[in-house]
Amino acid sequence: MEGLTEGRIVHYVDLFEGKHRPAVITHVWSKETGVVNVYVFPDGSHPTGQLTPTSISFDANGAKNTWHWIEKA
């Protein structure tokens, strides 16, 4: 997957509400399949204030608990 590298900002789709939240890629497991770890920027809604999903798959359609490139404004 072209452009996939640590430090890129993406959208993570929340597992519970399906909200699209900004996240930074912290580790790339597979550039071919797009499996990554992310740090989701806190917005005050998560009980611990931190969310660091691991082994998250890419999904252009935005299924829950996946990531995708940020939509154009």
Summary of the structure (lengths in Angstrom):
residues: 73
radius of gyration: 11.3
end to end distance: 22.2
largest distance: 34.4
contacts: 182
relative contact order: 0.29
helix: 0%
strand: 40%
